[in-house]
Amino acid sequence: MAKLKIGVIGAGSISEAHFQSYANNKKVEIYAICDLNEERAKEKAEKYGASKVYVDYNELMNDPEIDAVSICTWNTSHAEIAIAALDHGKNVLVEKPLTTSVEKALQVEEAVKRSGKTLQVGFVRRYASNTQIIKQFIDQKELGEIYYAKATCIRRLGNPGGWFSDKERSGGGPLIDLGVHVIDVLWYLMGRPKVKSISGNTYSQLGNRKNIKNLSFYQAADYDPDKNTVEDLANAMIRFEGGASLLVDVSFTLHAKKDEIAVKLYGTKGGAELEPELSIITEKHDTILNITPQVDSLTFDFVQGFQAEIDHFIDTCLGEKETRSPVQDGVEMTKILCGIYESAEKGKEIYFD
């Protein structure tokens, strides 16, 4: 069987997870790499055996050999590249978030419809084994009706700089970079309910904190502590039709004792925690039980999650499966993220029709 030929657009840090996962899939050939930095693209091509290197994604799109693309560029470029790929008959895996405005998200959705191709949004936590374990419990009504969810992703020091801290390219800070993951996985497990209203806040108080010594953190390749136009912290209460609600707070930097991640769901018959460790809470014979599944990893396994996501994408391209994170969900998540920013800017709760 002929291998599916993949083009990867954007050879920055997140692309490595895509490259490694494609390299592990026997149905795939990493065929082309595109990056504005030609030297970086060539390095990746040499490492992964790609035969074509581009600096202009439009030239890559015109290559008829390419069946599908991974889009690993900065957030504000996702929509235009995805639309170009779809219009050139390519299947698309686009890193989260789908894009940075509802208008652009709807344009991508239209491109999916007219092209008939698959677009999978990179909501990698949906594909993690722990998420699927919890989903099985929810699908079997073990937790009852989910009415409340809570997500925290706090970095005490961790503004990556570079394009991550440039709102013109990123569309925002920790909310759009970290919050999208934890909000989406909870929304997905809650059954993807329709949003009714959002009350959000953003704060820009601390900046890059370049004065801090003795504590290291991830820095982008083009890190510059003097360039920062994104929020430090965002929080929100999201209300859904039917009465369920989701509370979230995320930060790049905060006067916190330690980094913290917590992803929790609460239902009428039981609860579940994805982070910091997989756990199911239920009651039997008038006694509350904490259930710890016997699994390889009780927390999110980055490598396993990406491999499962890429494998699923390849199977969708081959017509063997349907994506677990379609463009419609990307549109809805864009509405939520933009809704939080809009509420924060206006200083009031906003409502959806």
NUGUZA-754096 format. One record per residue (C-alpha): residue number from 1; residue in three letters; chain; x, y, z. Coordinates in steps of 0.001 Angstrom, whole numbers, plus 500000, padded with zeros to 6 digits. Layout:
BEGIN
+-----+------+------+--------+--------+--------+
| pos | code | unit |     px |     py |     pz |
+-----+------+------+--------+--------+--------+
| NUM |  ALA |    A |      X |      Y |      Z |
...
+-----+------+------+--------+--------+--------+
END
This chain:
BEGIN
+-----+------+------+--------+--------+--------+
| pos | code | unit |     px |     py |     pz |
+-----+------+------+--------+--------+--------+
|   1 |  MET |    A | 500000 | 500000 | 500000 |
|   2 |  ALA |    A | 501301 | 503468 | 499076 |
|   3 |  LYS |    A | 502206 | 505599 | 502045 |
|   4 |  LEU |    A | 500341 | 508812 | 502815 |
|   5 |  LYS |    A | 502612 | 511756 | 502031 |
|   6 |  ILE |    A | 502666 | 514416 | 504742 |
|   7 |  GLY |    A | 503774 | 518036 | 504624 |
|   8 |  VAL |    A | 504560 | 519801 | 507910 |
|   9 |  ILE |    A | 504186 | 523591 | 507908 |
|  10 |  GLY |    A | 506108 | 525276 | 510711 |
|  11 |  ALA |    A | 509222 | 523591 | 512113 |
|  12 |  GLY |    A | 509183 | 525139 | 515605 |
|  13 |  SER |    A | 509027 | 523374 | 518955 |
|  14 |  ILE |    A | 505551 | 521771 | 518705 |
|  15 |  SER |    A | 506364 | 520339 | 515265 |
|  16 |  GLU |    A | 508748 | 517855 | 516888 |
|  17 |  ALA |    A | 505797 | 516021 | 518454 |
|  18 |  HIS |    A | 504205 | 515798 | 514990 |
|  19 |  PHE |    A | 507416 | 514631 | 513309 |
|  20 |  GLN |    A | 508111 | 511933 | 515888 |
|  21 |  SER |    A | 504535 | 510646 | 515770 |
|  22 |  TYR |    A | 504464 | 510557 | 511961 |
|  23 |  ALA |    A | 507843 | 508787 | 511970 |
|  24 |  ASN |    A | 506331 | 506074 | 514194 |
|  25 |  ASN |    A | 503376 | 505500 | 511863 |
|  26 |  LYS |    A | 504075 | 502939 | 509138 |
|  27 |  LYS |    A | 501306 | 504327 | 506903 |
|  28 |  VAL |    A | 503096 | 507670 | 506496 |
|  29 |  GLU |    A | 505979 | 509284 | 504661 |
|  30 |  ILE |    A | 507206 | 512662 | 505934 |
|  31 |  TYR |    A | 507518 | 514140 | 502461 |
|  32 |  ALA |    A | 507825 | 517937 | 502788 |
|  33 |  ILE |    A | 508699 | 520563 | 505381 |
|  34 |  CYS |    A | 507987 | 524287 | 505210 |
|  35 |  ASP |    A | 509328 | 527000 | 507493 |
|  36 |  LEU |    A | 510144 | 530695 | 507110 |
|  37 |  ASN |    A | 513579 | 529768 | 508447 |
|  38 |  GLU |    A | 514953 | 527656 | 505594 |
|  39 |  GLU |    A | 517904 | 526418 | 507657 |
|  40 |  ARG |    A | 515578 | 525067 | 510339 |
|  41 |  ALA |    A | 513415 | 523370 | 507698 |
|  42 |  LYS |    A | 516493 | 521747 | 506155 |
|  43 |  GLU |    A | 517634 | 520450 | 509549 |
|  44 |  LYS |    A | 514256 | 518795 | 510114 |
|  45 |  ALA |    A | 514229 | 517419 | 506568 |
|  46 |  GLU |    A | 517599 | 515814 | 507126 |
|  47 |  LYS |    A | 516549 | 514400 | 510478 |
|  48 |  TYR |    A | 513274 | 512902 | 509228 |
|  49 |  GLY |    A | 514152 | 512071 | 505623 |
|  50 |  ALA |    A | 511849 | 514576 | 503928 |
|  51 |  SER |    A | 512597 | 515032 | 500248 |
|  52 |  LYS |    A | 511171 | 518564 | 499815 |
|  53 |  VAL |    A | 511870 | 521823 | 501672 |
|  54 |  TYR |    A | 509850 | 525031 | 501246 |
|  55 |  VAL |    A | 509857 | 528513 | 502760 |
|  56 |  ASP |    A | 506494 | 529494 | 501216 |
|  57 |  TYR |    A | 503534 | 527332 | 502210 |
|  58 |  ASN |    A | 501754 | 528226 | 498947 |
|  59 |  GLU |    A | 504447 | 526373 | 497006 |
|  60 |  LEU |    A | 503999 | 523355 | 499250 |
|  61 |  MET |    A | 500237 | 523432 | 498583 |
|  62 |  ASN |    A | 500880 | 523243 | 494850 |
|  63 |  ASP |    A | 502769 | 519973 | 495238 |
|  64 |  PRO |    A | 500295 | 517294 | 494050 |
|  65 |  GLU |    A | 502236 | 514546 | 495836 |
|  66 |  ILE |    A | 501172 | 515809 | 499273 |
|  67 |  ASP |    A | 498044 | 514167 | 500711 |
|  68 |  ALA |    A | 497804 | 515922 | 504078 |
|  69 |  VAL |    A | 499443 | 518672 | 506127 |
|  70 |  SER |    A | 500171 | 519460 | 509765 |
|  71 |  ILE |    A | 499945 | 523182 | 510541 |
|  72 |  CYS |    A | 502332 | 524058 | 513376 |
|  73 |  THR |    A | 502644 | 527819 | 512882 |
|  74 |  TRP |    A | 501626 | 530696 | 515140 |
|  75 |  ASN |    A | 497922 | 530996 | 515944 |
|  76 |  THR |    A | 496877 | 533946 | 513776 |
|  77 |  SER |    A | 498162 | 532174 | 510641 |
|  78 |  HIS |    A | 496238 | 528925 | 511203 |
|  79 |  ALA |    A | 493066 | 529901 | 509334 |
|  80 |  GLU |    A | 494637 | 531189 | 506114 |
|  81 |  ILE |    A | 496983 | 528194 | 505832 |
|  82 |  ALA |    A | 494200 | 525704 | 506631 |
|  83 |  ILE |    A | 491896 | 527253 | 504008 |
|  84 |  ALA |    A | 494660 | 527183 | 501384 |
|  85 |  ALA |    A | 495399 | 523529 | 502165 |
|  86 |  LEU |    A | 491744 | 522503 | 501994 |
|  87 |  ASP |    A | 491250 | 524387 | 498716 |
|  88 |  HIS |    A | 494240 | 522495 | 497315 |
|  89 |  GLY |    A | 492635 | 519175 | 498246 |
|  90 |  LYS |    A | 494773 | 518405 | 501297 |
|  91 |  ASN |    A | 493538 | 516909 | 504552 |
|  92 |  VAL |    A | 494523 | 519105 | 507496 |
|  93 |  LEU |    A | 495665 | 518657 | 511067 |
|  94 |  VAL |    A | 495857 | 522153 | 512572 |
|  95 |  GLU |    A | 497366 | 522855 | 515966 |
|  96 |  LYS |    A | 495070 | 524376 | 518565 |
|  97 |  PRO |    A | 493478 | 526846 | 518627 |
|  98 |  LEU |    A | 491773 | 526575 | 515245 |
|  99 |  THR |    A | 492162 | 530342 | 514888 |
| 100 |  THR |    A | 491807 | 533612 | 516798 |
| 101 |  SER |    A | 488431 | 534998 | 515674 |
| 102 |  VAL |    A | 484968 | 533546 | 515171 |
| 103 |  GLU |    A | 484804 | 535078 | 511692 |
| 104 |  LYS |    A | 487967 | 533255 | 510579 |
| 105 |  ALA |    A | 486809 | 530032 | 512259 |
| 106 |  LEU |    A | 483595 | 530102 | 510228 |
| 107 |  GLN |    A | 485623 | 530673 | 507046 |
| 108 |  VAL |    A | 487640 | 527529 | 507805 |
| 109 |  GLU |    A | 484402 | 525610 | 508390 |
| 110 |  GLU |    A | 483135 | 526764 | 504980 |
| 111 |  ALA |    A | 486384 | 525613 | 503360 |
| 112 |  VAL |    A | 485957 | 522169 | 504932 |
| 113 |  LYS |    A | 482419 | 521934 | 503541 |
| 114 |  ARG |    A | 483317 | 522970 | 500002 |
| 115 |  SER |    A | 486461 | 520824 | 499834 |
| 116 |  GLY |    A | 485017 | 517630 | 501278 |
| 117 |  LYS |    A | 488368 | 517060 | 503015 |
| 118 |  THR |    A | 489031 | 516282 | 506675 |
| 119 |  LEU |    A | 490180 | 518929 | 509128 |
| 120 |  GLN |    A | 491215 | 517780 | 512579 |
| 121 |  VAL |    A | 491845 | 520370 | 515309 |
| 122 |  GLY |    A | 494824 | 519567 | 517551 |
| 123 |  PHE |    A | 492915 | 519065 | 520784 |
| 124 |  VAL |    A | 495474 | 516460 | 521798 |
| 125 |  ARG |    A | 494060 | 515790 | 525266 |
| 126 |  ARG |    A | 490911 | 514314 | 523677 |
| 127 |  TYR |    A | 493087 | 511516 | 522296 |
| 128 |  ALA |    A | 494879 | 510720 | 525570 |
| 129 |  SER |    A | 494124 | 507300 | 527039 |
| 130 |  ASN |    A | 493083 | 508812 | 530391 |
| 131 |  THR |    A | 490495 | 511041 | 528692 |
| 132 |  GLN |    A | 489048 | 508050 | 526853 |
| 133 |  ILE |    A | 488862 | 506047 | 530095 |
| 134 |  ILE |    A | 486814 | 508811 | 531746 |
| 135 |  LYS |    A | 484657 | 509141 | 528621 |
| 136 |  GLN |    A | 483740 | 505456 | 528826 |
| 137 |  PHE |    A | 482578 | 505935 | 532420 |
| 138 |  ILE |    A | 480545 | 508998 | 531401 |
| 139 |  ASP |    A | 479050 | 507275 | 528337 |
| 140 |  GLN |    A | 477934 | 504394 | 530547 |
| 141 |  LYS |    A | 476233 | 506907 | 532900 |
| 142 |  GLU |    A | 478538 | 505918 | 535777 |
| 143 |  LEU |    A | 478934 | 509568 | 536799 |
| 144 |  GLY |    A | 475338 | 510557 | 536100 |
| 145 |  GLU |    A | 474662 | 514020 | 534693 |
| 146 |  ILE |    A | 477761 | 516239 | 534594 |
| 147 |  TYR |    A | 476760 | 519651 | 535937 |
| 148 |  TYR |    A | 480051 | 521250 | 537002 |
| 149 |  ALA |    A | 483642 | 521218 | 535793 |
| 150 |  LYS |    A | 486762 | 523018 | 536954 |
| 151 |  ALA |    A | 490085 | 523627 | 535220 |
| 152 |  THR |    A | 493256 | 525212 | 536548 |
| 153 |  CYS |    A | 496561 | 525545 | 534701 |
| 154 |  ILE |    A | 498810 | 527857 | 536695 |
| 155 |  ARG |    A | 502404 | 528681 | 535865 |
| 156 |  ARG |    A | 504163 | 530719 | 538561 |
| 157 |  LEU |    A | 506845 | 531706 | 536001 |
| 158 |  GLY |    A | 506541 | 530679 | 532390 |
| 159 |  ASN |    A | 505865 | 533316 | 529766 |
| 160 |  PRO |    A | 507659 | 531662 | 526803 |
| 161 |  GLY |    A | 508256 | 534958 | 524994 |
| 162 |  GLY |    A | 508684 | 534998 | 521213 |
| 163 |  TRP |    A | 505466 | 534705 | 519247 |
| 164 |  PHE |    A | 503693 | 533332 | 522343 |
| 165 |  SER |    A | 503893 | 536775 | 523958 |
| 166 |  ASP |    A | 503119 | 538733 | 520780 |
| 167 |  LYS |    A | 499344 | 539191 | 520591 |
| 168 |  GLU |    A | 499542 | 539996 | 516866 |
| 169 |  ARG |    A | 500714 | 536429 | 516208 |
| 170 |  SER |    A | 499359 | 534468 | 519175 |
| 171 |  GLY |    A | 495959 | 536111 | 519612 |
| 172 |  GLY |    A | 496456 | 536059 | 523386 |
| 173 |  GLY |    A | 498426 | 534590 | 526257 |
| 174 |  PRO |    A | 497849 | 531704 | 528665 |
| 175 |  LEU |    A | 494138 | 531494 | 527863 |
| 176 |  ILE |    A | 494651 | 530731 | 524172 |
| 177 |  ASP |    A | 497856 | 528714 | 524740 |
| 178 |  LEU |    A | 497117 | 526657 | 527879 |
| 179 |  GLY |    A | 493470 | 527319 | 528647 |
| 180 |  VAL |    A | 492287 | 525979 | 525305 |
| 181 |  HIS |    A | 493515 | 522484 | 526276 |
| 182 |  VAL |    A | 491879 | 522244 | 529687 |
| 183 |  ILE |    A | 488658 | 523995 | 528672 |
| 184 |  ASP |    A | 488280 | 521814 | 525592 |
| 185 |  VAL |    A | 488856 | 518465 | 527288 |
| 186 |  LEU |    A | 486239 | 519279 | 529923 |
| 187 |  TRP |    A | 483758 | 520635 | 527370 |
| 188 |  TYR |    A | 484287 | 517469 | 525300 |
| 189 |  LEU |    A | 483671 | 515212 | 528313 |
| 190 |  MET |    A | 480605 | 517248 | 529311 |
| 191 |  GLY |    A | 479048 | 516340 | 525963 |
| 192 |  ARG |    A | 479936 | 519577 | 524111 |
| 193 |  PRO |    A | 476970 | 521615 | 525456 |
| 194 |  LYS |    A | 476010 | 524910 | 523821 |
| 195 |  VAL |    A | 477412 | 528011 | 525542 |
| 196 |  LYS |    A | 474851 | 530313 | 527155 |
| 197 |  SER |    A | 476993 | 533014 | 528780 |
| 198 |  ILE |    A | 480565 | 533854 | 529781 |
| 199 |  SER |    A | 481996 | 536087 | 532472 |
| 200 |  GLY |    A | 485762 | 536487 | 532115 |
| 201 |  ASN |    A | 488691 | 538505 | 533424 |
| 202 |  THR |    A | 492239 | 539028 | 532197 |
| 203 |  TYR |    A | 495140 | 540616 | 534055 |
| 204 |  SER |    A | 498452 | 542051 | 532860 |
| 205 |  GLN |    A | 500309 | 542872 | 536060 |
| 206 |  LEU |    A | 503652 | 541056 | 536097 |
| 207 |  GLY |    A | 504880 | 540772 | 532492 |
| 208 |  ASN |    A | 507905 | 538583 | 531761 |
| 209 |  ARG |    A | 509514 | 539036 | 535219 |
| 210 |  LYS |    A | 512987 | 539029 | 533695 |
| 211 |  ASN |    A | 514369 | 540052 | 537088 |
| 212 |  ILE |    A | 513686 | 536584 | 538551 |
| 213 |  LYS |    A | 516782 | 534435 | 539148 |
| 214 |  ASN |    A | 517290 | 530801 | 540208 |
| 215 |  LEU |    A | 514125 | 529495 | 538537 |
| 216 |  SER |    A | 514213 | 528303 | 534925 |
| 217 |  PHE |    A | 511346 | 527947 | 532460 |
| 218 |  TYR |    A | 510705 | 527189 | 528790 |
| 219 |  GLN |    A | 511685 | 530022 | 526447 |
| 220 |  ALA |    A | 510803 | 530275 | 522770 |
| 221 |  ALA |    A | 513610 | 530350 | 520204 |
| 222 |  ASP |    A | 513076 | 534093 | 519688 |
| 223 |  TYR |    A | 512574 | 534876 | 523389 |
| 224 |  ASP |    A | 512825 | 538580 | 524219 |
| 225 |  PRO |    A | 511742 | 539589 | 527751 |
| 226 |  ASP |    A | 511140 | 543180 | 526652 |
| 227 |  LYS |    A | 508439 | 542207 | 524174 |
| 228 |  ASN |    A | 505152 | 541157 | 525726 |
| 229 |  THR |    A | 501602 | 542152 | 524754 |
| 230 |  VAL |    A | 499580 | 539242 | 526215 |
| 231 |  GLU |    A | 497837 | 538715 | 529535 |
| 232 |  ASP |    A | 499518 | 537126 | 532584 |
| 233 |  LEU |    A | 496335 | 535542 | 533899 |
| 234 |  ALA |    A | 492807 | 534799 | 532725 |
| 235 |  ASN |    A | 489803 | 533352 | 534515 |
| 236 |  ALA |    A | 486199 | 532716 | 533549 |
| 237 |  MET |    A | 482845 | 531257 | 534494 |
| 238 |  ILE |    A | 481223 | 529617 | 531479 |
| 239 |  ARG |    A | 477519 | 528747 | 531670 |
| 240 |  PHE |    A | 475923 | 526235 | 529327 |
| 241 |  GLU |    A | 472373 | 525584 | 528188 |
| 242 |  GLY |    A | 470859 | 523043 | 530534 |
| 243 |  GLY |    A | 472498 | 524628 | 533569 |
| 244 |  ALA |    A | 475995 | 523113 | 533649 |
| 245 |  SER |    A | 478949 | 525410 | 534310 |
| 246 |  LEU |    A | 482725 | 525419 | 533909 |
| 247 |  LEU |    A | 485188 | 527447 | 535988 |
| 248 |  VAL |    A | 488698 | 528055 | 534624 |
| 249 |  ASP |    A | 491864 | 529940 | 535559 |
| 250 |  VAL |    A | 495178 | 529919 | 533703 |
| 251 |  SER |    A | 498415 | 531889 | 533974 |
| 252 |  PHE |    A | 501824 | 532403 | 532387 |
| 253 |  THR |    A | 503053 | 534075 | 535556 |
| 254 |  LEU |    A | 501571 | 534534 | 539027 |
| 255 |  HIS |    A | 502762 | 534907 | 542624 |
| 256 |  ALA |    A | 501926 | 531281 | 543310 |
| 257 |  LYS |    A | 503784 | 528788 | 545485 |
| 258 |  LYS |    A | 504057 | 526224 | 542681 |
| 259 |  ASP |    A | 502869 | 525329 | 539191 |
| 260 |  GLU |    A | 499472 | 523674 | 539304 |
| 261 |  ILE |    A | 497242 | 521761 | 536931 |
| 262 |  ALA |    A | 493828 | 520444 | 537930 |
| 263 |  VAL |    A | 491107 | 519161 | 535595 |
| 264 |  LYS |    A | 487940 | 517946 | 537345 |
| 265 |  LEU |    A | 484351 | 516957 | 536574 |
| 266 |  TYR |    A | 481394 | 516546 | 538906 |
| 267 |  GLY |    A | 478215 | 514592 | 538186 |
| 268 |  THR |    A | 475065 | 513503 | 540001 |
| 269 |  LYS |    A | 476399 | 509975 | 540596 |
| 270 |  GLY |    A | 480150 | 510531 | 540744 |
| 271 |  GLY |    A | 483117 | 512701 | 539867 |
| 272 |  ALA |    A | 486375 | 512368 | 537973 |
| 273 |  GLU |    A | 489797 | 513976 | 537959 |
| 274 |  LEU |    A | 492058 | 513918 | 534903 |
| 275 |  GLU |    A | 494746 | 516037 | 536546 |
| 276 |  PRO |    A | 496844 | 516093 | 538667 |
| 277 |  GLU |    A | 496135 | 512334 | 538694 |
| 278 |  LEU |    A | 493478 | 510157 | 537100 |
| 279 |  SER |    A | 490841 | 509326 | 539689 |
| 280 |  ILE |    A | 487161 | 508426 | 539803 |
| 281 |  ILE |    A | 484999 | 509285 | 542796 |
| 282 |  THR |    A | 481791 | 507369 | 543389 |
| 283 |  GLU |    A | 479663 | 505889 | 546156 |
| 284 |  LYS |    A | 478689 | 502303 | 546928 |
| 285 |  HIS |    A | 476654 | 500990 | 549861 |
| 286 |  ASP |    A | 476465 | 504462 | 551443 |
| 287 |  THR |    A | 480242 | 504867 | 551316 |
| 288 |  ILE |    A | 482209 | 507328 | 549150 |
| 289 |  LEU |    A | 485006 | 505630 | 547203 |
| 290 |  ASN |    A | 488091 | 507035 | 545504 |
| 291 |  ILE |    A | 488960 | 504753 | 542595 |
| 292 |  THR |    A | 492479 | 504801 | 541158 |
| 293 |  PRO |    A | 492660 | 502988 | 537796 |
| 294 |  GLN |    A | 495679 | 500783 | 537119 |
| 295 |  VAL |    A | 497144 | 502461 | 534033 |
| 296 |  ASP |    A | 500575 | 503231 | 532605 |
| 297 |  SER |    A | 500403 | 506897 | 533593 |
| 298 |  LEU |    A | 497967 | 508633 | 535937 |
| 299 |  THR |    A | 498709 | 512013 | 534380 |
| 300 |  PHE |    A | 498666 | 513233 | 530767 |
| 301 |  ASP |    A | 501263 | 511337 | 528742 |
| 302 |  PHE |    A | 502408 | 513876 | 526130 |
| 303 |  VAL |    A | 504085 | 511325 | 523839 |
| 304 |  GLN |    A | 501196 | 508831 | 523979 |
| 305 |  GLY |    A | 498623 | 511581 | 523460 |
| 306 |  PHE |    A | 500306 | 512974 | 520359 |
| 307 |  GLN |    A | 500888 | 509517 | 518910 |
| 308 |  ALA |    A | 497205 | 508667 | 519364 |
| 309 |  GLU |    A | 496176 | 511991 | 517820 |
| 310 |  ILE |    A | 498434 | 511589 | 514764 |
| 311 |  ASP |    A | 497458 | 507925 | 514289 |
| 312 |  HIS |    A | 493781 | 508905 | 514429 |
| 313 |  PHE |    A | 494354 | 511690 | 511889 |
| 314 |  ILE |    A | 496038 | 509283 | 509469 |
| 315 |  ASP |    A | 493160 | 506819 | 509823 |
| 316 |  THR |    A | 490687 | 509633 | 509055 |
| 317 |  CYS |    A | 492672 | 510596 | 505968 |
| 318 |  LEU |    A | 492439 | 506982 | 504833 |
| 319 |  GLY |    A | 488679 | 506924 | 505447 |
| 320 |  GLU |    A | 488954 | 504384 | 508248 |
| 321 |  LYS |    A | 487723 | 506652 | 511071 |
| 322 |  GLU |    A | 486003 | 509969 | 511717 |
| 323 |  THR |    A | 487923 | 512669 | 513533 |
| 324 |  ARG |    A | 487332 | 513128 | 517257 |
| 325 |  SER |    A | 487969 | 516897 | 516989 |
| 326 |  PRO |    A | 486161 | 518238 | 513902 |
| 327 |  VAL |    A | 486141 | 521792 | 512596 |
| 328 |  GLN |    A | 482747 | 522473 | 514224 |
| 329 |  ASP |    A | 484311 | 521926 | 517653 |
| 330 |  GLY |    A | 487146 | 524253 | 516684 |
| 331 |  VAL |    A | 484557 | 526923 | 515871 |
| 332 |  GLU |    A | 482788 | 526467 | 519215 |
| 333 |  MET |    A | 486063 | 526589 | 521153 |
| 334 |  THR |    A | 486987 | 529780 | 519298 |
| 335 |  LYS |    A | 483641 | 531254 | 520397 |
| 336 |  ILE |    A | 484440 | 530379 | 524022 |
| 337 |  LEU |    A | 487979 | 531801 | 523953 |
| 338 |  CYS |    A | 486918 | 534978 | 522152 |
| 339 |  GLY |    A | 483952 | 535254 | 524522 |
| 340 |  ILE |    A | 486249 | 535255 | 527555 |
| 341 |  TYR |    A | 488456 | 537955 | 526034 |
| 342 |  GLU |    A | 485383 | 540012 | 525032 |
| 343 |  SER |    A | 483852 | 539738 | 528503 |
| 344 |  ALA |    A | 487145 | 540794 | 530101 |
| 345 |  GLU |    A | 487493 | 543759 | 527746 |
| 346 |  LYS |    A | 483924 | 544962 | 528302 |
| 347 |  GLY |    A | 483946 | 544231 | 532029 |
| 348 |  LYS |    A | 480630 | 542397 | 531928 |
| 349 |  GLU |    A | 479060 | 539018 | 531264 |
| 350 |  ILE |    A | 478265 | 538310 | 527631 |
| 351 |  TYR |    A | 475407 | 536187 | 526307 |
| 352 |  PHE |    A | 475086 | 533910 | 523280 |
| 353 |  ASP |    A | 471951 | 533328 | 521181 |
+-----+------+------+--------+--------+--------+
END
